[in-house]
Amino acid sequence: MLLDINRYSFATYKKEFIAILTLGLPMMLSQVAQVGTGFIDTVMAGGAGKEDLAAVALGNSFFITIYITMLGVMTALNPMISQAHGAAVKGGNSQAIGEMGRQGIWFGALMGLIGMLLMWLAVRPFQAFFDLTDYTQTVGSNYIWFASLAMPAAMIHRSLHAYASSLNRPKAIMWVSWLCFFLNIPLNWIFVYGEFGMPKLGGAGCGLATAIVFWVNAIVLGLFIAKDKYFKEFGLTDKFSLPDLKLFGDIARLGIPIGFSFFIEISLFTCIMFLVAKLDGHTENLVAAQQIVISLISLIYMIPQSIGTASTVRIGYALGQNRPAQARYISGVSVSSAIVAAMITAIFLVVARYPLAKMYTDDLAVIGIATNIMLFAAAFQMFDATQTVASYALRGYKVTKIPMIIHATAFWGCGLIPGFILAFFMGMGIYGFWTALVVSLCVGAGFLMWYLEKYSKAYKIPSHTA
C-alpha cells in the first residue's frame, strides 16, 4: 500500500500518530496564535472601516509574501538539526547542535534584514499599481513600512523555533506565541483607534503592533531557551560564534528551494489578491471578501502545516538514526492524518460559512462574496493538506528541488495563468481564480505524493552515515 501505511498493526499506527500529535499540536497552536494576529488585524481593521480593511489586506499581502518566502529558507534548519539530533542520540556530538543553533540565529538575522529591505522597496510599487482612494493608499503604505520592522525579529524567532522544535521541545514555542497573540490585541486597539494618547493610525496601526509583537516573540523565546535546563547539553549559549559562511552555504543550498516553493505557493494567493483589485466592479468589496477567506484558510492551513513540520522532524530524526523504513512509515501516517483533518475542516467551512463571514464585517455585499468563495476553499482542503504534508515529508529527506519544480508547475501553470484567463477573459471574475486554485492544488497533491512514494521506497542510507 502507498507509503507502507499497512506495514504495521493499528497499535503501531496509533503510537506514531500520537508521537506526531505530541510534536505537532503545540506547533499548531503556536502557528494558530501567530496567524491569529493576522485574524485580529483583519477584524480590527474592518472595525475601522472598509477602506482600512482593504488597505491592510493589500499591505499584508506584501508582508506575507516576503515573510513566508524567508520563513521557507529558514525551514532548512529543521531537517538539519533533527538529523544531527538523531545522530547525537546514537553517540554523535551534541555540541554540534548548539553551533548549528548559533549559526541559525546569525542566518536568521541576515534573512530578516533582507526581508526588511524588500518591504521598503515594495512601498512604491504598492502606490503605483493600485487604483484606490488616497486614504487607502496612505494606510496601506504606512502598514507596509511599520510591518517591515518585524522582519529581523521574525527570522531570528524562526531560527529559535527550528532549534526548539527539532529538539522535541515545541511547548515553549506555543506558550510564547500565545503570550504574543494576547499582547497583539491591546496593541492593535491602542494604535488603530488612537487610545492612551497615541495617534489614530487606522489600519496602519496593525503593522506597528505586528512589529512589536514579533520582537517580543523572538526575545522571550530566546531567553527561555537560554535558561531552560533541557537545552543546556546542546550548548547553544556556551560560547559566542562568528558567522560561518560555509554553514550558511549549507543552509542556503537546502533552504532556497524550500523558500522558492513557499514563494510559489504564497505568490499565487498574493497575485490573485492584486488581480482581484483590478477586476471591474466594487473593488473594496472584492478585496475585503478575498481577505476574509484568506484569513480563515490561513488559520486552517496551520493544521496540515503543523503535521508536516512534525513529520519533517520525525523523519529527519529517524534517518539520523539510520531507520529509513520507519521514516517512510512516518510519511504515511502523517499524510493520512492530514487527510482526515482536512475532511473535517471542509465540512466546517461549508456549514459555518455565514457566521464566519459575519465575524469580520456586517457589509452584506462583502458577506455574499466571501461565503461563495468559502465553498471553493472547502473543495480544496483535502488536496491542500496532502500536498503540504507530502512536501514537508520530502524536506525531512532533505529533498527540496523536485517539490519546488512541482509547486511551480502546479501553482503557476495550473493555477495563476488559467485563473487569470477564467477571471478576465471567460467572465468568471473572482470565482475564476478560485476554480483554477482548486485544480492547481489537486495537481500538486498528485505529483508530490507520487514522488514521495517513489523516493521514500528507493531511499538508501548515505555511505558516510551507514
Disulfide bonds with the S-S distance in Angstrom:
none
